[in-house]
Amino acid sequence: MNRSALSRFVLPLRALLEQYAELIAGHRERTGALVIGCTCDCVPPEVTAAFNATALRLPSFVGGACGCDAAAAGVARGVYDLIVVPKGCASAAGLAGSGIPVHELDLPHGWGESAATQMRESVDGLLRAAGRGGIDCMDQARLRECTTRYNALRRLVRGVAGVRRVKPASLSCQDLAVIHEAAMVLPPDTVEPYLADLLDVMNREPESGEGRVPALVYQSFVGDSSLWDGIEEAGCVIVEDDSCSGRRQFEMSYSTENPRLLDEIFDAYSYRPLCPSVRPLGERVELFYRMLKSQGIELVVFVEDRCCPARKRDIGMLRDVLMRSGVDPILVTAENAADKVREYVRRCG
């Protein structure tokens, strides 16, 4: 089993996840907020929070499955007031069984000014559908306050992942998955104190000095992250992922001093690689995969049997792109992943 020197500091977050429905109900009662469940990181949460609407990810930990499937199983009933799903989502069909109103968000293709304008219009439509008025009703002071809060949360998650990159023995992949899940599905003020304590302790841990291959794992929802621990035990350290419930949603922060903060948020959102269900492969390559080599990633592990149809569709072309850029791709299944990675590490010496 992958070592985890600080796993005890993650136990409180595991306990919070077991109570997530009660915690969200308490948040609604305490703040009066509308609670929006999102199938992915398709909505800037600080924008909805400025309208007293808390956008949270649907939990993937229930049954280790896609958040859409969890909702269909009844997990979301009584927890969320509205569910948001991007148009074209590969797993959205299961949401019909949740009994909760569903709003389809039209995410733009491309990036930059035009895409940011379309994103603004889509979020404006969401806010109106939620009964919160439109974007033009935005309280700029409230937006800055909410942005400060989400900046702090994302900075803590990035900090934990960054320290863990050079100190992989501090936390297992299963621990890191709990951290990501808690930060996704619970309000920021619920998890921030635990993350701050954990990061403080991690910073004081010694570096491991182990030589491992820096890798990215490609799959849909993480689910059973013991698979990732097995990949790491074979000689890698997973420093990045392209998954539906991993670390990429915590990558951005914004300048609260910017007088055009809202424009900055929508512009930054237009550059997100997003999911293969809603972002064409060519755009995902330009926005993410062409930069992997410069980020120090040497290996991409495609877990084929843990991919939705949209992710499976793109694997072949992505492998070609990676090989041309000097990054090695490996196609594995959950059953043979550790063995294939171990053989790759052995060949590379």
N, C-alpha and C positions, 0 to 999 in steps of 0.2 A: 504493500500500500504506500502511496506517495506520502512522504513525511509532512507533518503539519504541526510545527512547534507551537503555533498560536491558535489552534483550533478552539480552545476554550473561550476565546474572545468573540467567536462567531456564534457560540451557543445562544446568547440572548437574541440574536437576529433570527435564528431558527425558531425560537419560542414565539417571537412576534409573528412570524409567518403562519404559525399554527392558529393564531388568533386574528388573522387579517380581517375577516368579516366583521368581527366585533370592533376592531380598531378603526376601520373605515366608518362604521356606524357612529362611533364616538366622535370621529372627526366631523361628520355631517352635523351631528347634534351640537357640537361645540362651536362650529363656524357658520352653520347655515348654508354650507357650500353645496352646489349641485355636484354630484360625483359622476364623472365620465370614465367609462372603461374603454381603453384603446387596445386594438389587437397588435399594434406595433408603435414605434416611435414616430408617428405620422403627424403629431400635433405639438407645437411648441407649448409646453405646460405653463410657462410663465405668462403667456398671452391669455389662456383660458383662466388662469388663477387671478389675473387682474380683474376678471368679471365674476369672481367668487365661484368659479367652476373648476374643481380639482380633477385634472386628467391623470389617470393612473393606468398602468398596463394591466390587462387581464392576466391572472396568475397562470404560469405554465407548470408550476410545481405540483398541481393536483393531477395525479396520474402521469406526470412527466410528459405531458402532451402539449400540443399547440393550444394557445389561449382560446382560440375559437372553439376547439373541441371541449375545453373545460366549461366554457359558457353554455354550450349545448347540453352538457351533462347537468346543468342546473346550478353550477357553482356560483354564477353571477347573480342569481335571483335574490332580490332583496338587498344587494350590495350596491349596484350601480343604477343610476337614474337614466342613463343613455349610454349606448355603445357606439363607438366610431370605428369604421373599417374603411380602408382605402378601396376605391373602385378597382376591381381586378384581382383582389386578394385571393390567393389560391385556396384558402381554407375557410372563406367566409360563409359558405353554405350552412355550416353547422350552427350559425348564430340564430337562425330562425326558431330554434327550439328553446332559446333563452327566455322568451316572454318579455324582453326588454326592448324599447324602441331602438332601432338601428339607423344611424346616419352614415351614408356613404360619402366619403371625402374624395374629391376629385384632385389627385395630386398631379402637378404639371410635369411634363417632360422638359429636358433641358435644364439650364441653370442661369443664374445672373438676373438681370433686371426684369425681363419678361416673365420668367418662371416665378420670381419673387412676387410680382404683381398678381399672378394667378393664384399663388399660395395664399396671399392676403385675401383674395376674393373667396377662396374655398373656406378659410377659417371664419371669415365674415358670415358665410352661409351657415356654418356650424353653430356659431354663437346665436344667430337669429333662430335657428331650429331649436336651440336649447332655451329660448325665451330670455336671453341675456342682452338683447339689443345687438347692434352691429359694431364693427371695429371703430367707427367714428365716435362711439360713445366712450372710447378708451380714456381712463384716468391715468395720465402719464406718471404721476407720482406713485400710484399703485403699481403700475408696470415696473418701475424701477425697484420698488420694494420686493416684488415677487421675483424679479430677475436676480436680485442679490441672494435670495433664499435658494433658488435653484442653482445658481453659480456655485454656491458653497457646497451643496450636495454633490454636484458633478465633480468639483475639485477634490473632494474627499475620495470619491470612488476612483478617480484617475490616480490619485496619490497612492491608494492601496495597490492598484494594479501595477503602477510604476515601480514601487518598492519591491513588490513580489517578483517582478521581472529579474531583478538582481539578487533576490533572496527567495528563491523558489521553495526552499525548505520551510519557510515561515507559514505558508498556507497551502492546502491542497486545492486542486481544481474544484472539488466539491464545496470547499469553504468559499472559494471565490464566486461560485454560482449562487450560493445563498446570499452573499453580499449584493450581487447584481439584482437578484430577484427582490430582495427587500427594498432596495433603492428604486425599483421599478413599480412595485405594486402597493407601496405604502406612502403616506404623506411624508414630505421631507423631514419635518420636525420630529417624526417618530423614530427615524433611523439615524439622524445626524450625530447624536451624542455617542452612540455605539461605534460609529465609523471613526469619529475623532479619537476616541480612546484607542481603537485598534491601530490606526495609523501612527499614533504616538509611540506605541509599543513596537511596531514594526520598524520604525526609524532607528530604534535603539538595538535592534537585532544585528548580529554580525553577518556580513555577506558570506555566501556558501562557498564561493570559489570553484564551483563545479562548472565544467565545460559542457554545455548542452547546445543542441542545434535550435536556434530561434525559429519557431514555427507558427503558422496560422492554421486554425481548423475551420473547415467549411462544412456546414450542415444547417438544418432548420432549427427548431427549438432544441436547446441543449439537453433537456430531459435528464437522463442519468449521466451526470458528469464524471462518474467513476471511469467511464470510457476515456475521458481526457487525462485522468490520472494514469491510466495504463499507457497512453501514448507518451506521457512525460517519463514514466519509468523506463521506457524503451530508449531514452536518450535525448529527448527534446525538452524545451521549455516553451509553453504556449504563451506567446506575448501578444497575440492579436487573434481575433476571430471574425468570421463572416457568418453570423448566425442570427436568428430572430430574437434571441434573448441574452446577447452577450454585452461586451463592453463598449461597442461603438456609439451607442446612444448617449454616452456620458462625455463625449469628446469635446463639446463646444462650451465656451463661456462668452459672455457679451460685456461690453463696456456700459455700465450703468450711467456714466457721465455723458454718453452720446445723446445729443438732443434729438436725434432721429433713431432712437433705440429700436422702435418697432420695425423700421425699415432694415436695420442691421440684422435683427432676428430672422426676418423672412428671407433676406438675401443669403444668410448663412445656411438656412434650412434648404435652400434651393440647390446647394452643393452636396447634400447628403447622398451617399450611394444607394440607400434604401434597399428594398427587397426586390429580388428578380421578378416578383409578380407585378410590380408597378413601375420598375425602372428598366428600360431596355439594356441589354448586355453591353452594347457599345458605350453607353453613358457610364455604366458601373466600372467598366475598364478604365475610362479616362479619369473618373473621379476617385478611384481607389486602387485598382490592381496595378496600374503602371507605376505606382509609387512604392510598392512593397519592397523592392530591392534597396531603395534609398533609406528605408526604415529599418534595415538590418535583418529582414526576414529572409531565411534561406530555403524554407520548405513550406508547402501548402498541403495539408492532408484533407482530401475530399472524402467524407464519410457518406458514401453513396446511399446506403439504406436508411440514413437518417435525414434524407432530403425530400422536400415536397416536389411535385412535378416541375414547378418553375425552376427550382434550383438544379434538379437533375438535368433539365434541358440545356443548361449553360455550361455544364462541367467540361465537355469536350473542347469547346472553343476557349474556355479559360485556361485549360491545360496548355494549349498552343501558345496563348499570350504569355503565360508564365515562363515556359521554356525559352521563348525568344528573349525574354527580359533577364534570364539568368537565375530564375527562381525554380526550384525543383518541385514538381507536383507528384503526389502519390494518391492513387485511388484505392480506397480500403472499404471494408464493411466493419460494423461494430464488432464482429466476431474475430476478424483477422487483423485489426488495426495495429495492435501492439506488436505482433510478429512482423508485419510489413515495415513498420517504422524502425524496429530493431535491426532488421536486415539492411535498411537504408543507411542507418547510422554506422553499421559495421562496414559497409562498402565504402563509405566516405572517410573511414579511418578516424 
